[in-house]
Protein backbone atom coordinates (compact mmCIF):
# COMPACT_ATOMS: atom_id res chain seq x y z
CA UNK A 1 0.00 0.00 0.00
CA UNK A 2 1.39 3.39 -0.96
CA UNK A 3 0.20 6.66 0.57
CA UNK A 4 1.20 10.31 0.40
CA UNK A 5 0.76 12.91 3.14
CA UNK A 6 0.38 15.77 0.68
CA UNK A 7 -1.34 13.74 -2.02
CA UNK A 8 1.28 14.95 -4.52
CA UNK A 9 3.24 11.73 -4.80
CA UNK A 10 2.64 9.25 -7.53
CA UNK A 11 4.91 6.57 -6.14
CA UNK A 12 6.02 4.15 -8.78
CA UNK A 13 6.41 0.50 -7.94
CA UNK A 14 9.19 -0.92 -10.04
CA UNK A 15 9.76 -4.57 -10.83
CA UNK A 16 12.62 -4.83 -8.33
CA UNK A 17 10.34 -3.90 -5.44
CA UNK A 18 11.39 -0.27 -5.18
CA UNK A 19 9.33 2.86 -4.94
CA UNK A 20 10.45 6.19 -6.30
CA UNK A 21 9.54 8.98 -3.92
CA UNK A 22 8.79 11.77 -4.68
CA UNK A 23 7.84 11.56 -8.33
CA UNK A 24 7.28 15.21 -9.22
CA UNK A 25 9.23 16.49 -12.20
CA UNK A 26 11.41 19.05 -10.39
CA UNK A 27 12.27 16.94 -7.34
CA UNK A 28 15.26 14.92 -6.29
CA UNK A 29 14.78 11.20 -6.14
CA UNK A 30 15.16 9.29 -2.89
CA UNK A 31 14.60 5.64 -3.68
CA UNK A 32 13.10 3.38 -1.00
CA UNK A 33 12.80 -0.38 -0.93
CA UNK A 34 9.48 -2.14 -0.67
CA UNK A 35 9.87 -4.91 1.93
CA UNK A 36 8.44 -8.37 1.28
CA UNK A 37 4.69 -8.55 1.76
CA UNK A 38 4.79 -11.85 3.74
CA UNK A 39 7.43 -13.29 6.10
CA UNK A 40 7.55 -15.88 8.88
CA UNK A 41 7.87 -14.92 12.54
CA UNK A 42 11.43 -15.18 14.02
CA UNK A 43 12.80 -16.52 10.69
CA UNK A 44 12.00 -13.98 7.97
CA UNK A 45 13.31 -10.43 7.81
CA UNK A 46 11.85 -7.05 6.99
CA UNK A 47 14.53 -5.19 5.03
CA UNK A 48 14.02 -1.43 4.72
CA UNK A 49 16.50 0.34 2.42
CA UNK A 50 17.17 3.84 1.02
CA UNK A 51 19.27 5.27 -1.79
CA UNK A 52 19.74 8.78 -3.17
CA UNK A 53 19.87 9.29 -6.93
CA UNK A 54 22.62 11.92 -6.93
CA UNK A 55 22.22 13.16 -10.50
CA UNK A 56 18.83 14.72 -9.69
CA UNK A 57 19.99 17.07 -6.94
CA UNK A 58 17.86 18.22 -4.03
CA UNK A 59 17.33 17.08 -0.43
CA UNK A 60 18.66 13.73 0.75
CA UNK A 61 16.93 13.57 4.13
CA UNK A 62 14.96 10.44 5.00
CA UNK A 63 13.30 8.83 7.98
CA UNK A 64 12.32 5.15 8.14
CA UNK A 65 10.42 3.30 10.86
CA UNK A 66 9.15 -0.26 11.27
CA UNK A 67 6.07 -0.51 13.48
CA UNK A 68 4.90 -3.82 14.97
CA UNK A 69 1.26 -5.04 15.17
CA UNK A 70 0.89 -3.50 18.65
CA UNK A 71 1.83 -0.05 17.32
CA UNK A 72 5.34 0.07 18.84
CA UNK A 73 8.29 1.32 16.82
CA UNK A 74 10.75 -1.60 16.67
CA UNK A 75 13.20 0.03 14.26
CA UNK A 76 13.93 3.67 13.41
CA UNK A 77 16.64 5.41 11.38
CA UNK A 78 17.01 8.87 9.89
CA UNK A 79 19.68 10.87 8.14
CA UNK A 80 20.97 11.65 4.67
CA UNK A 81 20.31 9.00 2.05
CA UNK A 82 23.60 7.55 0.73
CA UNK A 83 24.57 7.36 -2.94
CA UNK A 84 24.35 3.56 -2.80
CA UNK A 85 21.75 1.31 -1.18
CA UNK A 86 21.74 1.31 2.62
CA UNK A 87 19.83 -1.76 3.85
CA UNK A 88 18.88 -2.85 7.35
CA UNK A 89 17.40 -6.12 8.59
CA UNK A 90 14.59 -6.33 11.15
CA UNK A 91 13.47 -9.71 12.53
CA UNK A 92 9.77 -9.70 13.48
CA UNK A 93 8.87 -11.42 16.76
CA UNK A 94 5.08 -11.03 16.69
CA UNK A 95 2.47 -12.45 14.33
CA UNK A 96 0.43 -9.77 12.57
CA UNK A 97 0.92 -6.83 10.22
CA UNK A 98 4.06 -4.71 10.45
CA UNK A 99 4.26 -1.31 8.75
CA UNK A 100 7.41 0.13 7.17
CA UNK A 101 7.02 3.91 7.00
CA UNK A 102 9.34 6.08 4.90
CA UNK A 103 9.36 9.89 5.08
CA UNK A 104 11.22 12.07 2.55
CA UNK A 105 11.15 15.74 1.56
CA UNK A 106 11.26 17.25 -1.92
CA UNK A 107 12.91 20.50 -3.06
CA UNK A 108 9.84 22.57 -2.29
CA UNK A 109 9.84 21.36 1.32
CA UNK A 110 6.80 19.12 0.88
CA UNK A 111 7.02 16.01 3.07
CA UNK A 112 6.03 12.71 1.47
CA UNK A 113 5.15 9.54 3.38
CA UNK A 114 5.04 6.01 1.98
CA UNK A 115 3.75 3.01 3.95
CA UNK A 116 4.37 -0.67 3.12
CA UNK A 117 2.68 -3.51 5.01
CA UNK A 118 4.33 -6.84 5.79
CA UNK A 119 2.18 -9.72 7.04
CA UNK A 120 4.01 -11.95 9.53
CA UNK A 121 2.72 -15.47 10.08
CA UNK A 122 3.75 -18.59 11.99
CA UNK A 123 5.89 -21.34 10.43
N, C-alpha and C positions, 0 to 999 in steps of 0.2 A: 504494500500500500504506500502510495506516495502522496504527501500533502505539502502545502506551502502556506506559511503564515500570511504573507501578503497577497497570495493568489496570483502572483506574477511569474511563478516558475512553471515551466513546462518541462519537468524532469524527464529525461530520456532514458529508458532502460535499454541498455545495449546487450548484445548477445553474451558478453563475458560477465554479466551480472553487475554492471556498474551503472551508476546514475550520474548524469552530468548536471551539476547544480552550481550556479543558476544558469539558465539557458537564454537569457536576453542577449541581444546582438552586441551590446557595448560592454558586456561584463567579462571579468576574468572567469576562468573556469577552475573550480575546485572539484575534482572528481572524488566520488565516494563509492565505496564498495557495498553492494547489496548482499547481506549475509544469507546463508542458506535458509530456506523457508521451513525446513523440518530437521531436527537433530534429536539424538537420544540423550537422556539425562545422564550426567557424570561421564559420558563417553565422547559425545559430539562436542563441537566447539562453535561458538559464534565468533566470527572474525571480522570486526570492523576495520576499515582501512581508508586512508585519505591520500591524495596526491594533488599537487598543484601543477597545472599546465602553464609553464613559465612564459611561453611565447604570447600569451594573451594579455599579460599585465594585470594590475589591479590587486585587491586585497587577498591575502593568503590565510587569514584567520579562520579557524574552524573550532568547533566544539562537538564532541561525540560522547554519548552516554548510552549504556545498556541498562535497561530497567527490567527487573524480574516480575513475575506474575503478581507479587504482593505490592508492587509499586515502589520498591526500594531500588536505588541506584547501586548496581553491583560493579560498575566500571565507568570511569569518567576520565577523559583527556581533553585538553585544549591547547592551542598554540598556533604556530604558523605551519601551514601545510608544506611538506617537503617536496622537492622536485623529482622524487621517485616515491613509489608506494611505501607507506608506513602502515604496517599491519599489526594488529594485536590479536590475542587469542583469549576468549572468555569461556570457561567451562560452566555450563548451567547445572545447578544442583536441585532445582525444583521443576516439577512437571507443570506445564502451562504455557502461556504465551509471553515471550520476552519481546521488548521493543528496543530497537537500535535507533537512536535519534541523533541526526546530524544537524548542525546549525552553521551556516556560512553567511557571509555578507558580500554584497556586490559593490561595484564602484560608487553607486549612488547612496550607499549606506543602508539599503534595504536588506533586512535580515530574512533569510530563507531557511525553512525547516523541512527536513525530509524524515519520514518515519518508516522503518521496515519492521515487519513482525516475523518472529521465528517461533514456531510451535515445537515445544520440547515434550517428548513422550518417553515412556518407559521402554526398556529393552527393545 
